[in-house]
Amino acid sequence: MAHVLIIGGGPAGCSAALTLRLRDADVTILRSGASALEKAKRVDNYPGLPEMAGSDMQKGFTQQAEKAGVKFQNGLARLIQKTRRGFTVLAGEDMIKCDAVLLATGIGRIARIAGEDALVGQGVSYCATCDGMLYKGRPVAVVCQDASFKEDVDFLKGICPVDYYMEKPHEAPEGVVLVPGKPTAIRAEGERVILTAGEQEKAYDCVFILRPAVALSTLLPKLEMNGEAVKVDEKMRTSVEGVFAAGDITGAPYQAARAVGQGNTAALAIAQYLNEKGENK
Ligand SMILES: Cc1cc2nc3c(=O)[nH]c(=O)nc-3n(C[C@H](O)[C@H](O)[C@H](O)COP(=O)(O)OP(=O)(O)OC[C@H]3O[C@@H](n4cnc5c(N)ncnc54)[C@H](O)[C@@H]3O)c2cc1C
């Protein structure tokens, strides 16, 4: 049975998952946090579910998908790589193999530090457990957006001296040196990287940036974009064969009903793609 990995468990992801299960695909939803819908106090424009809290609506979508046999896995997709047979997706320390991928990650509002992009893989890492050992015993910085990266920080502080910076206020983990001020710039100087926060500049061997979302340019570098939105055709196919996209990630208007509709269209296109490849048998 073909395996489809859906990245994002909001309305678009859940809708696609349901239809794919009806087409006999093995479906996993990988999700890294709450759906945008969960933040809606009340939704008045979704047919059949009047005056419902967004969190209740999302709960219904998730439960229906679970009942249909969709597997849910918590984790942040960090990198999608094409293989001879399909794809491998790096999520935490797991490598998930699949035959097709649906991107349903919502709006990627990712504030980046000035200079960050140019140094990815050259002193900037997004994965403590993947790259941490390369810097064993050497001074590193961790830039964190929230407290959800405890495991990654625990791993790093066990092998390196760690300075900890916050992008948004949250409770700092124990055993790290908390540096005040929000990081604003990062640049290379010889073999080291210099991180600026407020008035202070400090040099490190690596800066680990841990956020609950990943820029699409990092997740799948070859993906064609239309401004901030992923470029798709009428079947929700992206520029990368075997990778589809649905929901807010494809641009405005940002609406639950639209996300659900696009998830459904994408699922049917994925089923067709797998049949043509001879995978869904
Ligand atoms: C306050 C508020 C009120 C709203 N009110 C309404 C309304 O009244 N009516 C209406 O129609 N719409 C409303 N919306 C919009 C609606 O919620 C969105 O259009 C809808 O949730 C989009 O669904 P989606 O599946 O595309 O993305 P999302 O619901 O954003 O789901 C994306 C999921 O992907 C996950 N994810 C992201 N990156 C990764 C990664 N790298 N790896 C793993 N998982 C990842 C996220 O954690 C999230 O769970 C509202 C939104 C907000 C914020």
The ligand as an SDF file (V2000), in Angstrom:
LIG
                    3D

 53 58  0  0  0  0  0  0  0  0999 V2000
   -7.7810   33.9270   14.9780 C   0  0  0  0  0  0  0  0  0  0  0  0
   -8.2230   33.2450   13.7010 C   0  0  0  0  0  0  0  0  0  0  0  0
   -9.5570   33.2530   13.3500 C   0  0  0  0  0  0  0  0  0  0  0  0
   -9.9880   32.6270   12.1740 C   0  0  0  0  0  0  0  0  0  0  0  0
  -11.3170   32.6350   11.8570 N   0  0  0  0  0  0  0  0  0  0  0  0
  -11.7400   31.9910   10.7400 C   0  0  0  0  0  0  0  0  0  0  0  0
  -13.1430   31.9520   10.4060 C   0  0  0  0  0  0  0  0  0  0  0  0
  -13.9860   32.4920   11.1300 O   0  0  0  0  0  0  0  0  0  0  0  0
  -13.5090   31.2990    9.2700 N   0  0  0  0  0  0  0  0  0  0  0  0
  -12.6000   30.6750    8.4540 C   0  0  0  0  0  0  0  0  0  0  0  0
  -12.9830   30.0680    7.4630 O   0  0  0  0  0  0  0  0  0  0  0  0
  -11.2710   30.6960    8.7500 N   0  0  0  0  0  0  0  0  0  0  0  0
  -10.8190   31.3440    9.8560 C   0  0  0  0  0  0  0  0  0  0  0  0
   -9.4810   31.3780   10.1500 N   0  0  0  0  0  0  0  0  0  0  0  0
   -8.5300   30.8140    9.1650 C   0  0  0  0  0  0  0  0  0  0  0  0
   -8.4270   29.2890    9.2610 C   0  0  0  0  0  0  0  0  0  0  0  0
   -8.1500   28.9230   10.5860 O   0  0  0  0  0  0  0  0  0  0  0  0
   -7.3200   28.8370    8.3080 C   0  0  0  0  0  0  0  0  0  0  0  0
   -7.6430   29.2510    7.0030 O   0  0  0  0  0  0  0  0  0  0  0  0
   -7.1470   27.3090    8.3350 C   0  0  0  0  0  0  0  0  0  0  0  0
   -6.8590   26.8370    9.6230 O   0  0  0  0  0  0  0  0  0  0  0  0
   -6.0440   26.8950    7.3560 C   0  0  0  0  0  0  0  0  0  0  0  0
   -5.8940   25.5200    7.4210 O   0  0  0  0  0  0  0  0  0  0  0  0
   -4.5250   24.8050    6.9730 P   0  0  0  0  0  0  0  0  0  0  0  0
   -4.7750   23.3470    7.1710 O   0  0  0  0  0  0  0  0  0  0  0  0
   -4.1230   25.3110    5.6570 O   0  0  0  0  0  0  0  0  0  0  0  0
   -3.4020   25.3210    7.9950 O   0  0  0  0  0  0  0  0  0  0  0  0
   -3.3440   25.3630    9.6090 P   0  0  0  0  0  0  0  0  0  0  0  0
   -4.7070   25.2670   10.1990 O   0  0  0  0  0  0  0  0  0  0  0  0
   -2.5460   26.5590    9.9200 O   0  0  0  0  0  0  0  0  0  0  0  0
   -2.5320   24.0630    9.9710 O   0  0  0  0  0  0  0  0  0  0  0  0
   -1.1830   23.9350    9.6680 C   0  0  0  0  0  0  0  0  0  0  0  0
   -0.5560   22.8610   10.5410 C   0  0  0  0  0  0  0  0  0  0  0  0
    0.7390   22.5420   10.0370 O   0  0  0  0  0  0  0  0  0  0  0  0
    1.6430   22.3670   11.1160 C   0  0  0  0  0  0  0  0  0  0  0  0
    3.0060   22.6050   10.6200 N   0  0  0  0  0  0  0  0  0  0  0  0
    3.5420   23.7590   10.1360 C   0  0  0  0  0  0  0  0  0  0  0  0
    4.8160   23.5670    9.7590 N   0  0  0  0  0  0  0  0  0  0  0  0
    5.0960   22.2570   10.0170 C   0  0  0  0  0  0  0  0  0  0  0  0
    6.2480   21.4500    9.8490 C   0  0  0  0  0  0  0  0  0  0  0  0
    7.3880   21.9170    9.2980 N   0  0  0  0  0  0  0  0  0  0  0  0
    6.1930   20.1440   10.2510 N   0  0  0  0  0  0  0  0  0  0  0  0
    5.0500   19.6240   10.8100 C   0  0  0  0  0  0  0  0  0  0  0  0
    3.9100   20.3610   10.9740 N   0  0  0  0  0  0  0  0  0  0  0  0
    3.9440   21.6480   10.5700 C   0  0  0  0  0  0  0  0  0  0  0  0
    1.1790   23.4060   12.1290 C   0  0  0  0  0  0  0  0  0  0  0  0
    1.6480   23.0820   13.4130 O   0  0  0  0  0  0  0  0  0  0  0  0
   -0.3400   23.2970   11.9870 C   0  0  0  0  0  0  0  0  0  0  0  0
   -0.8390   22.3010   12.8280 O   0  0  0  0  0  0  0  0  0  0  0  0
   -9.0400   31.9940   11.3220 C   0  0  0  0  0  0  0  0  0  0  0  0
   -7.6980   31.9810   11.6910 C   0  0  0  0  0  0  0  0  0  0  0  0
   -7.2760   32.6050   12.8490 C   0  0  0  0  0  0  0  0  0  0  0  0
   -5.8080   32.5840   13.2260 C   0  0  0  0  0  0  0  0  0  0  0  0
  1  2  1  0
  2  3  1  0
  2 52  2  0
  3  4  2  0
  4  5  1  0
  4 50  1  0
  5  6  2  0
  6  7  1  0
  6 13  1  0
  7  8  2  0
  7  9  1  0
  9 10  1  0
 10 11  2  0
 10 12  1  0
 12 13  2  0
 13 14  1  0
 14 15  1  0
 14 50  1  0
 15 16  1  0
 16 17  1  0
 16 18  1  0
 18 19  1  0
 18 20  1  0
 20 21  1  0
 20 22  1  0
 22 23  1  0
 23 24  1  0
 24 25  2  0
 24 26  1  0
 24 27  1  0
 27 28  1  0
 28 29  2  0
 28 30  1  0
 28 31  1  0
 31 32  1  0
 32 33  1  0
 33 34  1  0
 33 48  1  0
 34 35  1  0
 35 36  1  0
 35 46  1  0
 36 37  1  0
 36 45  1  0
 37 38  2  0
 38 39  1  0
 39 40  1  0
 39 45  2  0
 40 41  1  0
 40 42  2  0
 42 43  1  0
 43 44  2  0
 44 45  1  0
 46 47  1  0
 46 48  1  0
 48 49  1  0
 50 51  2  0
 51 52  1  0
 52 53  1  0
M  END
$$$$
